[in-house]
Amino acid sequence: MTPAAHLLSGYLAGKGAPAGKAGRRRVLAAALIGSIAPDLDVVPGLLGGWAGAGLHRGATHSFVGAAILAWLIAALLGRKERPLRLPLFLAAWLGVLTHIFWDWLNPWGVIALWPWPHSFRGNLVHEADLYIMAILLLAAALAWRGKSKAAVAALAISLPVYLAVQWRWRDRARELAAVELSGRRLGVYPTSDLRCGWVVLSADDSGLSAGCVAGPRAKHLRPLYHAIPGNDFFVQASERSPGVQEFRRKIPFPFAEVRQEAKGGATVFWRDLRIACLEGPTSDPAGLQVKLDAAGRILGERHHWWLRLW
């Protein structure tokens, strides 16, 4: 989820956590820090390119990581006041768990049982889902006004209902995909676009396509995006890169675009169809960019992450 959604969840966790002698403000601070702390693992990706981005949603998004982060936060906020560390630990731990929960619900998932490398993915909501944001904002506003029971009721009623709608919407997307795209490799993913809640991605030898599913009762897929992947000399040359090889293994629907450069060279853009179909026209698309000279030698690589910090 976005940082704003995580912080709203942290606020709710802090309001519900026992404060004791630690004080409500300090407990709230612990929960808020905990709710955003797992995303410290984005720093390697922002600074270290594709290799660093692979660390995101790993150890810090696990149950082991939750306990370690909560302990560190409690130690920081409790300092020498040892009796206060337990309520601070519990608040921070609840904050981290809300983060793991929301990130588990989206298609990217989390490695919750780290160091076991299996990724758990709910694939029910996009990380920038506006309806989830609205539900959290309503509950936080009620909690802020001192209406804790109403806040709990708002979450307990609206969240399961919305997730049930998303479940049905996903099932409908799969049904349409099975009928209209039979024989193609398929994937169904949520989006943050209110006009197109789910997309169906597909691929075969003719290319890659994305279709929009406008609602749980949609009767047809609406064409959204089509890509014919490049497979020329420069694309094949870029595939010698270990980063490109890993990108192709990890990304379900990868494809390459080639842009010719001066002096006969080229830049190969390795893109993820899940991102490309919603990204729109751009001169700097998200993905792995490989710069080559005219002889096909790799001159450099750059990873433009899809991640947004707002």
Residue pairs with C-beta under 8 A, 6 or more apart in sequence:
1 9
1 99
1 102
1 103
1 106
1 127
1 128
1 129
1 132
2 127
2 128
2 133
2 308
2 310
3 36
3 39
3 309
3 310
4 133
4 310
5 102
5 129
5 132
5 133
5 136
6 35
6 36
6 39
6 98
6 99
6 102
7 32
7 35
7 36
8 133
8 136
8 137
8 139
8 140
9 35
9 95
9 98
9 99
9 101
9 102
9 136
10 31
10 32
10 33
10 34
10 35
10 36
10 95
10 98
10 99
11 28
11 31
11 32
11 35
11 140
11 143
11 144
12 98
12 136
12 139
12 140
12 143
12 151
12 155
13 31
13 34
13 35
13 91
13 94
13 95
13 97
13 98
14 27
14 28
14 29
14 30
14 31
14 32
14 91
14 94
14 95
15 28
15 143
15 148
15 151
16 94
16 148
17 27
17 30
17 31
17 87
17 90
17 91
17 94
18 27
18 87
18 90
19 26
19 27
19 87
20 84
20 87
21 83
21 84
21 87
22 78
22 84
22 87
22 88
22 91
26 77
26 84
26 88
27 87
27 88
27 91
28 91
29 77
30 70
30 73
30 74
30 77
30 88
30 89
30 91
30 92
30 95
31 91
31 92
31 94
31 95
32 95
33 73
33 77
33 92
33 95
34 69
34 70
34 73
34 91
34 92
34 93
34 94
34 95
34 96
34 99
35 95
35 96
35 98
35 99
36 95
36 99
37 60
37 69
37 73
37 92
37 95
37 96
37 99
38 57
38 60
38 61
38 65
38 66
38 69
38 96
38 99
38 100
38 103
39 56
39 60
39 99
40 60
41 55
41 56
41 57
41 58
41 59
41 60
41 61
42 56
42 307
42 309
43 52
44 51
44 52
44 53
44 55
45 52
45 53
45 54
45 55
45 56
45 303
45 305
45 307
46 52
46 305
46 307
49 243
49 301
49 302
49 303
50 243
50 246
50 247
50 288
50 301
50 303
51 243
53 303
53 305
53 307
54 246
54 250
56 307
57 103
57 108
57 109
57 110
57 111
57 119
58 111
58 114
59 65
59 111
59 114
59 115
60 69
61 99
61 100
61 103
61 110
61 111
61 112
61 114
62 100
62 110
62 111
62 112
62 113
62 114
63 100
63 112
63 113
64 114
64 115
65 96
65 114
66 93
66 96
66 97
66 100
67 93
69 92
69 96
70 89
70 90
70 92
70 93
70 95
70 96
71 89
73 88
73 89
73 92
74 85
74 86
74 88
74 89
74 92
75 85
77 84
77 88
78 84
78 85
78 88
100 110
100 112
102 125
102 127
102 132
103 109
103 110
103 127
104 110
104 112
104 120
104 121
104 122
105 122
105 124
105 125
105 163
106 121
106 122
106 123
106 124
106 125
106 126
106 127
106 129
106 190
107 121
107 123
107 126
107 189
107 190
107 274
108 121
108 127
109 119
109 120
109 121
109 122
109 123
110 119
110 120
111 117
111 118
111 119
111 120
112 120
113 120
123 170
123 188
123 189
123 190
124 163
124 166
124 167
124 170
124 190
125 132
125 163
125 166
125 190
126 189
126 190
126 191
126 192
127 192
128 192
128 308
129 190
129 192
130 192
130 194
131 162
132 159
132 162
135 154
135 155
135 158
135 159
135 162
138 154
138 158
139 151
139 152
139 154
139 155
140 151
142 148
142 150
142 151
142 154
143 151
165 216
166 190
166 197
168 216
169 197
169 198
169 213
169 215
169 216
170 188
170 190
170 198
172 198
172 213
172 215
172 216
172 217
172 218
173 188
173 198
173 199
173 200
173 213
173 218
174 186
174 188
174 200
176 200
176 211
176 213
176 218
176 220
176 221
177 186
177 188
177 200
177 202
177 211
177 221
178 186
180 211
180 220
180 221
181 200
181 202
181 209
181 211
181 221
183 204
184 202
184 203
184 204
184 209
185 202
185 203
185 204
186 200
186 201
186 202
187 200
187 201
187 202
187 252
187 253
187 274
188 198
188 199
188 200
188 201
189 198
189 199
189 201
189 274
190 197
190 198
191 197
191 198
191 199
191 278
192 278
193 278
195 212
195 214
196 212
196 213
196 214
196 222
196 224
197 213
197 214
197 215
198 212
198 213
199 210
199 211
199 212
199 213
199 224
199 274
199 277
199 278
200 210
200 211
200 213
200 221
201 208
201 209
201 210
201 252
201 253
201 273
201 274
201 277
202 208
202 209
202 210
202 211
203 209
203 253
203 273
206 228
207 226
207 227
207 228
207 229
208 226
208 227
208 228
208 229
208 253
208 255
208 273
209 223
209 225
209 226
209 227
210 224
210 225
210 226
210 273
210 276
210 277
211 221
211 222
211 223
211 224
212 221
212 222
212 223
212 224
213 221
213 222
214 222
224 277
225 273
225 276
225 277
227 255
227 257
227 271
227 273
227 276
229 235
229 255
229 256
229 257
230 255
230 256
230 257
230 258
230 268
231 256
232 258
233 296
234 258
234 266
234 268
234 292
234 296
235 256
235 258
235 268
236 296
237 268
237 292
237 296
237 297
237 298
238 244
238 256
238 268
238 270
238 290
238 292
238 298
239 245
239 248
240 298
241 290
241 298
241 301
243 288
243 290
243 301
243 303
244 270
244 288
244 290
247 254
247 270
247 287
247 288
248 254
248 270
251 272
252 272
252 273
252 274
253 272
253 273
253 274
254 270
254 271
254 272
254 273
255 270
255 271
255 273
255 276
256 268
256 269
256 270
256 271
257 268
257 269
257 271
257 285
258 266
258 267
258 268
258 269
259 266
259 267
259 269
260 266
261 267
261 291
263 293
263 294
264 293
264 294
265 291
265 292
265 293
265 294
265 299
266 291
266 292
267 289
267 290
267 291
267 292
268 289
268 290
268 292
269 285
269 287
269 288
269 289
270 287
270 288
270 289
270 290
271 285
271 286
271 287
272 286
272 287
272 306
275 285
275 286
275 287
275 306
276 285
276 286
276 287
279 285
279 286
284 304
285 304
286 304
286 305
286 306
287 303
287 304
288 301
288 302
288 303
289 301
289 302
289 303
289 304
290 298
290 300
290 301
291 298
291 299
291 300
291 301
291 302
292 298
292 299
293 299
